[in-house]
Amino acid sequence: MQFEQPSRDTAAVWNGTVPNAIDARVLGMVVVTAGLAASINVPYGGLPMAVAAFALLTGGGVACHLLGERKLRQLTDDLVAWWSAAGGEIEAVTRSSNGMRTEWRVHTPDGEIVVGGVALVPITRLSVEWQGISDTMAAGEAAANIDRLAETLYREIFEFGSNS
């Protein structure tokens, strides 16, 4: 009896998901910053005012991170789905992190594409890095021009990049 081995082609197909990337380091930074800001209220408004300020600042900071992470994940998903539909060979998308950046690594036969940024809503920026060269833009601008951005990156990465 022979067992069929999965072919390399079927094993190297992206399953269509981009993992969540809620980052504990960013949340920790939010809590520490909220604690420091709230502690200023102790001499002026007392402990109840400081606790209220801490709760308000922490809640707002967590919401900003969740919205920023959602925006970056959606942009990553849109880019990878566009590249895959255009014929780019995507093996997998995994979550990684570098410093305070939230990142996803898009694994291709020609190397990794790193897509990410700082996941805090007011300052959320999308960064795409391929072979040491990166491009950064505001997340809102990237979302408004996602098709043009995906097409440009596809040409650079999958068409020109695979020829070099």
DRENTORKOL-3810 file (N, C-alpha, C; in nm, 4 decimals):
REM DRENTORKOL-3810
@n.u->0.0838; n.v->-0.1159; n.w->0.0000; ca.u->0.0000; ca.v->0.0000; ca.w->0.0000; c.u->0.0895; c.v->0.1238; c.w->0.0000
@n.u->0.0547; n.v->0.2206; n.w->-0.0820; ca.u->0.1311; ca.v->0.3444; ca.w->-0.0906; c.u->0.0473; c.v->0.4597; c.w->-0.0382
@n.u->0.1123; n.v->0.5442; n.w->0.0362; ca.u->0.0454; ca.v->0.6643; ca.w->0.0840; c.u->0.0802; c.v->0.7788; c.w->-0.0095
@n.u->-0.0189; n.v->0.8579; n.w->-0.0393; ca.u->0.0060; ca.v->0.9736; ca.w->-0.1247; c.u->0.0699; c.v->1.0837; c.w->-0.0431
@n.u->0.1754; n.v->1.1364; n.w->-0.0946; ca.u->0.2398; ca.v->1.2514; ca.w->-0.0332; c.u->0.1789; c.v->1.3770; c.w->-0.0931
@n.u->0.1457; n.v->1.4751; n.w->-0.0107; ca.u->0.0937; ca.v->1.5988; ca.w->-0.0685; c.u->0.1991; c.v->1.6622; c.w->-0.1567
@n.u->0.1567; n.v->1.7079; n.w->-0.2706; ca.u->0.2518; ca.v->1.7718; ca.w->-0.3609; c.u->0.2932; c.v->1.9067; c.w->-0.3051
@n.u->0.4062; n.v->1.9540; n.w->-0.3486; ca.u->0.4571; ca.v->2.0833; ca.w->-0.3028; c.u->0.3626; c.v->2.1957; c.w->-0.3437
@n.u->0.2971; n.v->2.1812; n.w->-0.4566; ca.u->0.2069; ca.v->2.2862; ca.w->-0.5050; c.u->0.0861; c.v->2.3026; c.w->-0.4152
@n.u->0.0279; n.v->2.1940; n.w->-0.3672; ca.u->-0.0907; ca.v->2.2069; ca.w->-0.2829; c.u->-0.0541; c.v->2.2507; c.w->-0.1423
@n.u->0.0664; n.v->2.2196; n.w->-0.0974; ca.u->0.1073; ca.v->2.2603; ca.w->0.0370; c.u->0.1436; c.v->2.4081; c.w->0.0413
@n.u->0.1741; n.v->2.4673; n.w->-0.0724; ca.u->0.2209; ca.v->2.6053; ca.w->-0.0765; c.u->0.1127; c.v->2.7003; c.w->-0.1229
@n.u->-0.0082; n.v->2.6814; n.w->-0.0737; ca.u->-0.1189; ca.v->2.7680; ca.w->-0.1125; c.u->-0.1687; c.v->2.8402; c.w->0.0115
@n.u->-0.1807; n.v->2.9690; n.w->0.0005; ca.u->-0.2293; ca.v->3.0516; ca.w->0.1109; c.u->-0.3734; c.v->3.0137; c.w->0.1421
@n.u->-0.4080; n.v->3.0002; n.w->0.2700; ca.u->-0.5422; ca.v->2.9578; ca.w->0.3082; c.u->-0.6417; c.v->3.0727; c.w->0.3170
@n.u->-0.5989; n.v->3.1938; n.w->0.2887; ca.u->-0.6911; ca.v->3.3065; ca.w->0.2822; c.u->-0.7113; c.v->3.3823; c.w->0.4115
@n.u->-0.6333; n.v->3.3536; n.w->0.5148; ca.u->-0.6528; ca.v->3.4243; ca.w->0.6408; c.u->-0.5280; c.v->3.5031; c.w->0.6800
@n.u->-0.5521; n.v->3.6156; n.w->0.7426; ca.u->-0.4462; ca.v->3.6978; ca.w->0.8011; c.u->-0.4722; c.v->3.6960; c.w->0.9511
@n.u->-0.3750; n.v->3.6484; n.w->1.0311; ca.u->-0.3992; ca.v->3.6351; ca.w->1.1752; c.u->-0.4160; c.v->3.7696; c.w->1.2458
@n.u->-0.4907; n.v->3.7669; n.w->1.3567; ca.u->-0.5050; ca.v->3.8856; ca.w->1.4411; c.u->-0.3694; c.v->3.9226; c.w->1.4978
@n.u->-0.3530; n.v->4.0485; n.w->1.5319; ca.u->-0.2235; ca.v->4.0932; ca.w->1.5839; c.u->-0.2403; c.v->4.1920; c.w->1.6972
@n.u->-0.3265; n.v->4.1603; n.w->1.7917; ca.u->-0.3394; ca.v->4.2468; ca.w->1.9087; c.u->-0.2089; c.v->4.2340; c.w->1.9863
@n.u->-0.1416; n.v->4.3454; n.w->2.0058; ca.u->-0.0060; ca.v->4.3456; ca.w->2.0565; c.u->-0.0014; c.v->4.3847; c.w->2.2040
@n.u->0.0445; n.v->4.2926; n.w->2.2875; ca.u->0.0516; ca.v->4.3170; ca.w->2.4319; c.u->0.1476; c.v->4.4304; c.w->2.4656
@n.u->0.2531; n.v->4.4495; n.w->2.3853; ca.u->0.3482; ca.v->4.5579; ca.w->2.4117; c.u->0.2832; c.v->4.6936; c.w->2.3924
@n.u->0.2025; n.v->4.7074; n.w->2.2890; ca.u->0.1329; ca.v->4.8345; ca.w->2.2654; c.u->0.0315; c.v->4.8577; c.w->2.3769
@n.u->-0.0403; n.v->4.7524; n.w->2.4150; ca.u->-0.1366; ca.v->4.7664; ca.w->2.5247; c.u->-0.0657; c.v->4.8019; c.w->2.6551
@n.u->0.0511; n.v->4.7444; n.w->2.6792; ca.u->0.1297; ca.v->4.7784; ca.w->2.7976; c.u->0.1719; c.v->4.9249; c.w->2.7963
@n.u->0.2126; n.v->4.9726; n.w->2.6794; ca.u->0.2506; ca.v->5.1134; ca.w->2.6659; c.u->0.1300; c.v->5.2038; c.w->2.6958
@n.u->0.0115; n.v->5.1635; n.w->2.6496; ca.u->-0.1102; ca.v->5.2405; ca.w->2.6748; c.u->-0.1388; c.v->5.2465; c.w->2.8243
@n.u->-0.1281; n.v->5.1325; n.w->2.8929; ca.u->-0.1577; ca.v->5.1278; ca.w->3.0369; c.u->-0.0570; c.v->5.2116; c.w->3.1154
@n.u->0.0705; n.v->5.2005; n.w->3.0829; ca.u->0.1728; ca.v->5.2784; ca.w->3.1541; c.u->0.1523; c.v->5.4282; c.w->3.1305
@n.u->0.1268; n.v->5.4663; n.w->3.0073; ca.u->0.1046; ca.v->5.6078; ca.w->2.9756; c.u->-0.0207; c.v->5.6603; c.w->3.0456
@n.u->-0.1266; n.v->5.5798; n.w->3.0461; ca.u->-0.2495; ca.v->5.6205; ca.w->3.1151; c.u->-0.2249; c.v->5.6340; c.w->3.2653
@n.u->-0.1466; n.v->5.5432; n.w->3.3203; ca.u->-0.1148; ca.v->5.5507; ca.w->3.4637; c.u->-0.0368; c.v->5.6761; c.w->3.4982
@n.u->0.0621; n.v->5.7090; n.w->3.4151; ca.u->0.1397; ca.v->5.8307; ca.w->3.4394; c.u->0.0533; c.v->5.9562; c.w->3.4253
@n.u->-0.0286; n.v->5.9583; n.w->3.3224; ca.u->-0.1145; ca.v->6.0753; ca.w->3.3014; c.u->-0.2183; c.v->6.0877; c.w->3.4125
@n.u->-0.2728; n.v->5.9753; n.w->3.4564; ca.u->-0.3741; ca.v->5.9798; ca.w->3.5615; c.u->-0.3131; c.v->6.0193; c.w->3.6962
@n.u->-0.1874; n.v->5.9836; n.w->3.7185; ca.u->-0.1250; ca.v->6.0163; ca.w->3.8472; c.u->-0.1108; c.v->6.1669; c.w->3.8682
@n.u->-0.1111; n.v->6.2414; n.w->3.7599; ca.u->-0.1045; ca.v->6.3873; ca.w->3.7716; c.u->-0.2303; c.v->6.4410; c.w->3.8403
@n.u->-0.3423; n.v->6.3694; n.w->3.8276; ca.u->-0.4684; ca.v->6.4142; ca.w->3.8854; c.u->-0.4782; c.v->6.3930; c.w->4.0357
@n.u->-0.3911; n.v->6.3128; n.w->4.0955; ca.u->-0.4010; ca.v->6.2836; ca.w->4.2393; c.u->-0.3930; c.v->6.4103; c.w->4.3242
@n.u->-0.2953; n.v->6.4995; n.w->4.3048; ca.u->-0.2903; ca.v->6.6187; ca.w->4.3906; c.u->-0.4061; c.v->6.7165; c.w->4.3665
@n.u->-0.4643; n.v->6.7146; n.w->4.2477; ca.u->-0.5657; ca.v->6.8140; ca.w->4.2138; c.u->-0.7079; c.v->6.7643; c.w->4.2319
@n.u->-0.7351; n.v->6.6399; n.w->4.1983; ca.u->-0.8714; ca.v->6.5907; ca.w->4.2060; c.u->-0.8884; c.v->6.4739; c.w->4.3006
@n.u->-0.7792; n.v->6.4293; n.w->4.3597; ca.u->-0.7855; ca.v->6.3175; ca.w->4.4525; c.u->-0.7800; c.v->6.1840; c.w->4.3799
@n.u->-0.7828; n.v->6.0797; n.w->4.4597; ca.u->-0.7735; ca.v->5.9436; ca.w->4.4076; c.u->-0.8914; c.v->5.9058; c.w->4.3181
@n.u->-1.0160; n.v->5.9432; n.w->4.3528; ca.u->-1.1274; ca.v->5.9070; ca.w->4.2634; c.u->-1.1128; c.v->5.9672; c.w->4.1232
@n.u->-1.0630; n.v->6.0913; n.w->4.1154; ca.u->-1.0434; ca.v->6.1551; ca.w->3.9847; c.u->-0.9313; c.v->6.0847; c.w->3.9077
@n.u->-0.8255; n.v->6.0448; n.w->3.9770; ca.u->-0.7145; ca.v->5.9742; ca.w->3.9117; c.u->-0.7599; c.v->5.8389; c.w->3.8581
@n.u->-0.8412; n.v->5.7675; n.w->3.9345; ca.u->-0.8927; ca.v->5.6373; ca.w->3.8892; c.u->-0.9833; c.v->5.6555; c.w->3.7681
@n.u->-1.0676; n.v->5.7566; n.w->3.7710; ca.u->-1.1558; ca.v->5.7840; ca.w->3.6568; c.u->-1.0739; c.v->5.8210; c.w->3.5331
@n.u->-0.9709; n.v->5.9034; n.w->3.5511; ca.u->-0.8849; ca.v->5.9423; ca.w->3.4388; c.u->-0.8106; c.v->5.8212; c.w->3.3839
@n.u->-0.7622; n.v->5.7350; n.w->3.4742; ca.u->-0.6924; ca.v->5.6143; ca.w->3.4303; c.u->-0.7855; c.v->5.5248; c.w->3.3478
@n.u->-0.9068; n.v->5.5043; n.w->3.3952; ca.u->-1.0033; ca.v->5.4205; ca.w->3.3230; c.u->-1.0365; c.v->5.4800; c.w->3.1861
@n.u->-1.0571; n.v->5.6091; n.w->3.1820; ca.u->-1.0897; ca.v->5.6760; ca.w->3.0561; c.u->-0.9735; c.v->5.6695; c.w->2.9569
@n.u->-0.8530; n.v->5.7001; n.w->3.0040; ca.u->-0.7357; ca.v->5.6979; ca.w->2.9165; c.u->-0.7018; c.v->5.5561; c.w->2.8700
@n.u->-0.7125; n.v->5.4589; n.w->2.9592; ca.u->-0.6846; ca.v->5.3204; ca.w->2.9219; c.u->-0.7863; c.v->5.2711; c.w->2.8204
@n.u->-0.9145; n.v->5.2979; n.w->2.8452; ca.u->-1.0186; ca.v->5.2561; ca.w->2.7507; c.u->-0.9991; c.v->5.3193; c.w->2.6133
@n.u->-0.9670; n.v->5.4473; n.w->2.6120; ca.u->-0.9432; ca.v->5.5149; ca.w->2.4848; c.u->-0.8207; c.v->5.4608; c.w->2.4127
@n.u->-0.7143; n.v->5.4357; n.w->2.4865; ca.u->-0.5919; ca.v->5.3820; ca.w->2.4272; c.u->-0.6104; c.v->5.2421; c.w->2.3717
@n.u->-0.6817; n.v->5.1574; n.w->2.4446; ca.u->-0.7084; ca.v->5.0213; ca.w->2.3960; c.u->-0.7946; c.v->5.0270; c.w->2.2705
@n.u->-0.8950; n.v->5.1133; n.w->2.2711; ca.u->-0.9798; ca.v->5.1280; ca.w->2.1520; c.u->-0.8978; c.v->5.1764; c.w->2.0324
@n.u->-0.8069; n.v->5.2708; n.w->2.0534; ca.u->-0.7211; ca.v->5.3198; ca.w->1.9447; c.u->-0.6328; c.v->5.2081; c.w->1.8898
@n.u->-0.5796; n.v->5.1233; n.w->1.9779; ca.u->-0.4969; ca.v->5.0118; ca.w->1.9317; c.u->-0.5805; c.v->4.9098; c.w->1.8540
@n.u->-0.6967; n.v->4.8758; n.w->1.9057; ca.u->-0.7811; ca.v->4.7779; ca.w->1.8369; c.u->-0.8236; c.v->4.8275; c.w->1.6989
@n.u->-0.8579; n.v->4.9554; n.w->1.6900; ca.u->-0.8952; ca.v->5.0119; ca.w->1.5597; c.u->-0.7758; c.v->5.0180; c.w->1.4644
@n.u->-0.6580; n.v->5.0529; n.w->1.5166; ca.u->-0.5377; ca.v->5.0564; ca.w->1.4339; c.u->-0.4987; c.v->4.9177; c.w->1.3858
@n.u->-0.5072; n.v->4.8183; n.w->1.4737; ca.u->-0.4760; ca.v->4.6805; ca.w->1.4356; c.u->-0.5736; c.v->4.6312; c.w->1.3301
@n.u->-0.6996; n.v->4.6636; n.w->1.3485; ca.u->-0.8020; ca.v->4.6232; ca.w->1.2515; c.u->-0.7750; c.v->4.6855; c.w->1.1142
@n.u->-0.7370; n.v->4.8127; n.w->1.1136; ca.u->-0.7080; ca.v->4.8824; ca.w->0.9879; c.u->-0.5878; c.v->4.8189; c.w->0.9174
@n.u->-0.4795; n.v->4.7943; n.w->0.9921; ca.u->-0.3611; ca.v->4.7333; ca.w->0.9319; c.u->-0.3894; c.v->4.5905; c.w->0.8841
@n.u->-0.4647; n.v->4.5134; n.w->0.9634; ca.u->-0.4968; ca.v->4.3763; ca.w->0.9229; c.u->-0.5820; c.v->4.3756; c.w->0.7970
@n.u->-0.6775; n.v->4.4680; n.w->0.7875; ca.u->-0.7627; ca.v->4.4763; ca.w->0.6687; c.u->-0.6807; c.v->4.5147; c.w->0.5461
@n.u->-0.5896; n.v->4.6104; n.w->0.5609; ca.u->-0.5030; ca.v->4.6485; ca.w->0.4489; c.u->-0.4146; c.v->4.5315; c.w->0.4058
@n.u->-0.3592; n.v->4.4591; n.w->0.5032; ca.u->-0.2767; ca.v->4.3421; ca.w->0.4714; c.u->-0.3587; c.v->4.2370; c.w->0.3990
@n.u->-0.4787; n.v->4.2125; n.w->0.4484; ca.u->-0.5669; ca.v->4.1141; ca.w->0.3849; c.u->-0.6013; c.v->4.1551; c.w->0.2424
@n.u->-0.6328; n.v->4.2826; n.w->0.2226; ca.u->-0.6661; ca.v->4.3320; ca.w->0.0882; c.u->-0.5470; c.v->4.3176; c.w->-0.0072
@n.u->-0.4278; n.v->4.3536; n.w->0.0400; ca.u->-0.3091; ca.v->4.3424; ca.w->-0.0445; c.u->-0.2816; c.v->4.1969; c.w->-0.0832
@n.u->-0.2821; n.v->4.1088; n.w->0.0164; ca.u->-0.2502; ca.v->3.9683; ca.w->-0.0102; c.u->-0.3566; c.v->3.9042; c.w->-0.0982
@n.u->-0.4834; n.v->3.9358; n.w->-0.0752; ca.u->-0.5906; ca.v->3.8808; ca.w->-0.1596; c.u->-0.5760; c.v->3.9305; c.w->-0.3031
@n.u->-0.5419; n.v->4.0576; n.w->-0.3204; ca.u->-0.5233; ca.v->4.1133; ca.w->-0.4548; c.u->-0.4075; c.v->4.0445; c.w->-0.5246
@n.u->-0.2933; n.v->4.0305; n.w->-0.4518; ca.u->-0.1763; ca.v->3.9662; ca.w->-0.5110; c.u->-0.2056; c.v->3.8221; c.w->-0.5488
@n.u->-0.2759; n.v->3.7514; n.w->-0.4628; ca.u->-0.3095; ca.v->3.6117; ca.w->-0.4905; c.u->-0.4015; c.v->3.6001; c.w->-0.6114
@n.u->-0.5012; n.v->3.6871; n.w->-0.6193; ca.u->-0.5946; ca.v->3.6850; ca.w->-0.7326; c.u->-0.5245; c.v->3.7204; c.w->-0.8636
@n.u->-0.4194; n.v->3.8029; n.w->-0.8557; ca.u->-0.3466; ca.v->3.8435; ca.w->-0.9758; c.u->-0.2444; c.v->3.7390; c.w->-1.0198
@n.u->-0.2292; n.v->3.6334; n.w->-0.9407; ca.u->-0.1374; ca.v->3.5265; ca.w->-0.9788; c.u->-0.0114; c.v->3.5172; c.w->-0.8958
@n.u->0.0000; n.v->3.6009; n.w->-0.7933; ca.u->0.1159; ca.v->3.5931; ca.w->-0.7047; c.u->0.1080; c.v->3.4678; c.w->-0.6204
@n.u->0.2206; n.v->3.4020; n.w->-0.6008; ca.u->0.2231; ca.v->3.2778; ca.w->-0.5249; c.u->0.2453; c.v->3.3094; c.w->-0.3771
@n.u->0.1402; n.v->3.2957; n.w->-0.2988; ca.u->0.1455; ca.v->3.3233; ca.w->-0.1550; c.u->0.1429; c.v->3.1895; c.w->-0.0820
@n.u->0.2449; n.v->3.1639; n.w->-0.0001; ca.u->0.2508; ca.v->3.0382; ca.w->0.0738; c.u->0.1780; c.v->3.0490; c.w->0.2072
@n.u->0.2003; n.v->3.1585; n.w->0.2791; ca.u->0.1386; ca.v->3.1758; ca.w->0.4102; c.u->0.1521; c.v->3.3208; c.w->0.4537
@n.u->0.0708; n.v->3.3578; n.w->0.5522; ca.u->0.0816; ca.v->3.4888; ca.w->0.6155; c.u->0.0897; c.v->3.4627; c.w->0.7651
@n.u->0.1984; n.v->3.5078; n.w->0.8274; ca.u->0.2166; ca.v->3.4875; ca.w->0.9709; c.u->0.2341; c.v->3.6222; c.w->1.0396
@n.u->0.2055; n.v->3.6250; n.w->1.1675; ca.u->0.2184; ca.v->3.7459; ca.w->1.2467; c.u->0.3571; c.v->3.7524; c.w->1.3058
@n.u->0.4142; n.v->3.8710; n.w->1.3098; ca.u->0.5421; ca.v->3.8928; ca.w->1.3758; c.u->0.5401; c.v->4.0335; c.w->1.4347
@n.u->0.6455; n.v->4.0679; n.w->1.5049; ca.u->0.6529; ca.v->4.2029; ca.w->1.5586; c.u->0.7979; c.v->4.2452; c.w->1.5660
@n.u->0.8168; n.v->4.3747; n.w->1.5574; ca.u->0.9505; ca.v->4.4315; ca.w->1.5598; c.u->0.9416; c.v->4.5633; c.w->1.6342
@n.u->0.9982; n.v->4.5696; n.w->1.7524; ca.u->0.9866; ca.v->4.6917; ca.w->1.8323; c.u->0.8411; c.v->4.7157; c.w->1.8696
@n.u->0.7906; n.v->4.8333; n.w->1.8408; ca.u->0.6505; ca.v->4.8651; ca.w->1.8700; c.u->0.5630; c.v->4.8498; c.w->1.7458
@n.u->0.6185; n.v->4.7914; n.w->1.6402; ca.u->0.5438; ca.v->4.7726; ca.w->1.5158; c.u->0.4694; c.v->4.6398; c.w->1.5180
@n.u->0.3518; n.v->4.6414; n.w->1.4614; ca.u->0.2739; ca.v->4.5202; ca.w->1.4411; c.u->0.2943; c.v->4.4806; c.w->1.2955
@n.u->0.3357; n.v->4.3560; n.w->1.2723; ca.u->0.3720; ca.v->4.3156; ca.w->1.1366; c.u->0.3146; c.v->4.1792; c.w->1.1007
@n.u->0.2986; n.v->4.1609; n.w->0.9716; ca.u->0.2652; ca.v->4.0309; ca.w->0.9147; c.u->0.3721; c.v->3.9985; c.w->0.8117
@n.u->0.4149; n.v->3.8748; n.w->0.8083; ca.u->0.5123; ca.v->3.8300; ca.w->0.7083; c.u->0.4387; c.v->3.7482; c.w->0.6041
@n.u->0.4450; n.v->3.7940; n.w->0.4806; ca.u->0.3819; ca.v->3.7248; ca.w->0.3686; c.u->0.4912; c.v->3.6400; c.w->0.3054
@n.u->0.4776; n.v->3.5080; n.w->0.3171; ca.u->0.5787; ca.v->3.4154; ca.w->0.2674; c.u->0.5506; c.v->3.3821; c.w->0.1216
@n.u->0.6494; n.v->3.4063; n.w->0.0369; ca.u->0.6412; ca.v->3.3753; ca.w->-0.1060; c.u->0.7628; c.v->3.2901; c.w->-0.1419
@n.u->0.7608; n.v->3.2230; n.w->-0.2565; ca.u->0.8782; ca.v->3.1457; ca.w->-0.2966; c.u->1.0038; c.v->3.2314; c.w->-0.3144
@n.u->0.9877; n.v->3.3594; n.w->-0.3445; ca.u->1.1015; ca.v->3.4490; ca.w->-0.3676; c.u->1.1477; c.v->3.5216; c.w->-0.2420
@n.u->1.0818; n.v->3.5012; n.w->-0.1292; ca.u->1.1215; ca.v->3.5674; ca.w->-0.0057; c.u->1.0006; c.v->3.6184; c.w->0.0706
@n.u->1.0286; n.v->3.6918; n.w->0.1761; ca.u->0.9223; ca.v->3.7439; ca.w->0.2621; c.u->0.8939; c.v->3.8905; c.w->0.2316
@n.u->0.7653; n.v->3.9235; n.w->0.2392; ca.u->0.7198; ca.v->4.0612; ca.w->0.2296; c.u->0.6696; c.v->4.0965; c.w->0.3688
@n.u->0.7198; n.v->4.2029; n.w->0.4272; ca.u->0.6773; ca.v->4.2433; ca.w->0.5611; c.u->0.5806; c.v->4.3602; c.w->0.5464
@n.u->0.4573; n.v->4.3404; n.w->0.5962; ca.u->0.3538; ca.v->4.4433; ca.w->0.5912; c.u->0.3173; c.v->4.4754; c.w->0.7354
@n.u->0.3130; n.v->4.6030; n.w->0.7718; ca.u->0.2780; ca.v->4.6374; ca.w->0.9094; c.u->0.2863; c.v->4.7850; c.w->0.9363
@n.u->0.3001; n.v->4.8171; n.w->1.0639; ca.u->0.3089; ca.v->4.9550; ca.w->1.1071; c.u->0.2786; c.v->4.9659; c.w->1.2549
@n.u->0.2659; n.v->5.0874; n.w->1.3041; ca.u->0.2267; ca.v->5.1115; ca.w->1.4431; c.u->0.0743; c.v->5.1112; c.w->1.4474
@n.u->0.0180; n.v->5.0244; n.w->1.5279; ca.u->-0.1266; ca.v->5.0050; ca.w->1.5294; c.u->-0.1939; c.v->5.0921; c.w->1.6358
@n.u->-0.1923; n.v->5.2215; n.w->1.6151; ca.u->-0.2651; ca.v->5.3182; ca.w->1.6982; c.u->-0.3342; c.v->5.4148; c.w->1.6029
@n.u->-0.4673; n.v->5.4213; n.w->1.6122; ca.u->-0.5481; ca.v->5.4905; ca.w->1.5118; c.u->-0.5015; c.v->5.6283; c.w->1.4683
@n.u->-0.4713; n.v->5.7209; n.w->1.5541; ca.u->-0.4383; ca.v->5.8527; ca.w->1.4990; c.u->-0.3079; c.v->5.8553; c.w->1.4193
@n.u->-0.2184; n.v->5.7614; n.w->1.4451; ca.u->-0.0891; ca.v->5.7628; ca.w->1.3773; c.u->-0.0650; c.v->5.6365; c.w->1.2955
@n.u->-0.1688; n.v->5.5619; n.w->1.2632; ca.u->-0.1525; ca.v->5.4361; ca.w->1.1903; c.u->-0.0969; c.v->5.4625; c.w->1.0513
@n.u->0.0162; n.v->5.3983; n.w->1.0240; ca.u->0.0808; ca.v->5.4082; ca.w->0.8926; c.u->0.1090; c.v->5.2672; c.w->0.8440
@n.u->0.0901; n.v->5.2466; n.w->0.7154; ca.u->0.1172; ca.v->5.1176; ca.w->0.6533; c.u->0.2588; c.v->5.1193; c.w->0.5978
@n.u->0.3319; n.v->5.0137; n.w->0.6254; ca.u->0.4677; ca.v->4.9993; ca.w->0.5743; c.u->0.4776; c.v->4.8635; c.w->0.5057
@n.u->0.5359; n.v->4.8611; n.w->0.3856; ca.u->0.5572; ca.v->4.7370; ca.w->0.3117; c.u->0.7059; c.v->4.7285; c.w->0.2813
@n.u->0.7681; n.v->4.6179; n.w->0.3236; ca.u->0.9113; ca.v->4.5997; ca.w->0.3027; c.u->0.9362; c.v->4.4736; c.w->0.2214
@n.u->1.0202; n.v->4.4862; n.w->0.1197; ca.u->1.0566; ca.v->4.3741; ca.w->0.0331; c.u->1.2047; c.v->4.3860; c.w->0.0017
@n.u->1.2812; n.v->4.2851; n.w->0.0363; ca.u->1.4253; ca.v->4.2788; ca.w->0.0116; c.u->1.4985; c.v->4.4028; c.w->0.0620
@n.u->1.4648; n.v->4.4459; n.w->0.1825; ca.u->1.5327; ca.v->4.5579; ca.w->0.2451; c.u->1.4866; c.v->4.6961; c.w->0.2036
@n.u->1.3957; n.v->4.7049; n.w->0.1077; ca.u->1.3438; ca.v->4.8341; ca.w->0.0635; c.u->1.2014; c.v->4.8468; c.w->0.1144
@n.u->1.1718; n.v->4.9587; n.w->0.1798; ca.u->1.0369; ca.v->4.9740; ca.w->0.2338; c.u->0.9722; c.v->5.1023; c.w->0.1844
@n.u->0.8404; n.v->5.0992; n.w->0.1885; ca.u->0.7593; ca.v->5.2146; ca.w->0.1501; c.u->0.6560; c.v->5.2330; c.w->0.2602
@n.u->0.6348; n.v->5.3568; n.w->0.3023; ca.u->0.5424; ca.v->5.3861; ca.w->0.4111; c.u->0.4456; c.v->5.4945; c.w->0.3671
@n.u->0.3194; n.v->5.4778; n.w->0.4093; ca.u->0.2183; ca.v->5.5797; ca.w->0.3811; c.u->0.1108; c.v->5.5743; c.w->0.4892
@n.u->0.0328; n.v->5.6789; n.w->0.4997; ca.u->-0.0772; ca.v->5.6828; ca.w->0.5959; c.u->-0.1764; c.v->5.5722; c.w->0.5627
@n.u->-0.2312; n.v->5.5092; n.w->0.6656; ca.u->-0.3234; ca.v->5.3975; ca.w->0.6443; c.u->-0.4491; c.v->5.4421; c.w->0.5700
@n.u->-0.4969; n.v->5.5612; n.w->0.5973; ca.u->-0.6146; ca.v->5.6122; ca.w->0.5268; c.u->-0.5888; c.v->5.6308; c.w->0.3784
@n.u->-0.4702; n.v->5.6818; n.w->0.3453; ca.u->-0.4320; ca.v->5.6989; ca.w->0.2055; c.u->-0.4183; c.v->5.5633; c.w->0.1360
@n.u->-0.3603; n.v->5.4665; n.w->0.2065; ca.u->-0.3462; ca.v->5.3318; ca.w->0.1504; c.u->-0.4831; c.v->5.2684; c.w->0.1256
@n.u->-0.5752; n.v->5.2860; n.w->0.2191; ca.u->-0.7088; ca.v->5.2281; ca.w->0.2032; c.u->-0.7834; c.v->5.2923; c.w->0.0863
@n.u->-0.7655; n.v->5.4223; n.w->0.0679; ca.u->-0.8341; ca.v->5.4926; ca.w->-0.0408; c.u->-0.7806; c.v->5.4526; c.w->-0.1780
@n.u->-0.6545; n.v->5.4123; n.w->-0.1834; ca.u->-0.5907; ca.v->5.3764; ca.w->-0.3105; c.u->-0.5427; c.v->5.2323; c.w->-0.3114
@n.u->-0.6180; n.v->5.1415; n.w->-0.2486; ca.u->-0.5700; ca.v->5.0044; ca.w->-0.2290; c.u->-0.5449; c.v->4.9315; c.w->-0.3608
@n.u->-0.6301; n.v->4.9498; n.w->-0.4600; ca.u->-0.6112; ca.v->4.8787; ca.w->-0.5873; c.u->-0.4847; c.v->4.9256; c.w->-0.6582
@n.u->-0.4641; n.v->5.0549; n.w->-0.6635; ca.u->-0.3436; ca.v->5.1089; ca.w->-0.7280; c.u->-0.2183; c.v->5.0678; c.w->-0.6521
@n.u->-0.2256; n.v->5.0728; n.w->-0.5188; ca.u->-0.1125; ca.v->5.0326; ca.w->-0.4356; c.u->-0.0807; c.v->4.8844; c.w->-0.4555
@n.u->-0.1833; n.v->4.7997; n.w->-0.4521; ca.u->-0.1624; ca.v->4.6556; ca.w->-0.4688; c.u->-0.1038; c.v->4.6242; c.w->-0.6062
@n.u->-0.1528; n.v->4.6924; n.w->-0.7088; ca.u->-0.1023; ca.v->4.6689; ca.w->-0.8437; c.u->0.0442; c.v->4.7108; c.w->-0.8565
@n.u->0.0782; n.v->4.8266; n.w->-0.8022; ca.u->0.2160; ca.v->4.8749; ca.w->-0.8077; c.u->0.3099; c.v->4.7809; c.w->-0.7336
@n.u->0.2698; n.v->4.7404; n.w->-0.6128; ca.u->0.3531; ca.v->4.6489; ca.w->-0.5355; c.u->0.3632; c.v->4.5125; c.w->-0.6022
@n.u->0.2553; n.v->4.4666; n.w->-0.6653; ca.u->0.2571; ca.v->4.3388; ca.w->-0.7356; c.u->0.3613; c.v->4.3410; c.w->-0.8471
@n.u->0.3622; n.v->4.4488; n.w->-0.9240; ca.u->0.4602; ca.v->4.4598; ca.w->-1.0327; c.u->0.6024; c.v->4.4603; c.w->-0.9778
@n.u->0.6264; n.v->4.5358; n.w->-0.8711; ca.u->0.7603; ca.v->4.5443; ca.w->-0.8139; c.u->0.8062; c.v->4.4124; c.w->-0.7530
@n.u->0.7155; n.v->4.3436; n.w->-0.6825; ca.u->0.7533; ca.v->4.2249; ca.w->-0.6069; c.u->0.7446; c.v->4.0973; c.w->-0.6917
@n.u->0.6328; n.v->4.0759; n.w->-0.7551; ca.u->0.6094; ca.v->3.9479; ca.w->-0.8209; c.u->0.6557; c.v->3.9451; c.w->-0.9664
@n.u->0.6522; n.v->4.0573; n.w->-1.0361; ca.u->0.6939; ca.v->4.0575; ca.w->-1.1752; c.u->0.8411; c.v->4.0933; c.w->-1.1881
@n.u->0.8805; n.v->4.2103; n.w->-1.1369; ca.u->1.0202; ca.v->4.2534; ca.w->-1.1489; c.u->1.1076; c.v->4.1800; c.w->-1.0482
@n.u->1.0548; n.v->4.1579; n.w->-0.9266; ca.u->1.1322; ca.v->4.0936; ca.w->-0.8204; c.u->1.1712; c.v->3.9513; c.w->-0.8522
@n.u->1.0838; n.v->3.8763; n.w->-0.9219; ca.u->1.1145; ca.v->3.7369; ca.w->-0.9537; c.u->1.2106; c.v->3.7250; c.w->-1.0710
@n.u->1.2294; n.v->3.8327; n.w->-1.1476; ca.u->1.3213; ca.v->3.8312; ca.w->-1.2620; c.u->1.4647; c.v->3.8620; c.w->-1.2198
@n.u->1.4808; n.v->3.9227; n.w->-1.1026; ca.u->1.6166; ca.v->3.9631; ca.w->-1.0625; c.u->1.6936; c.v->3.8512; c.w->-0.9967
END
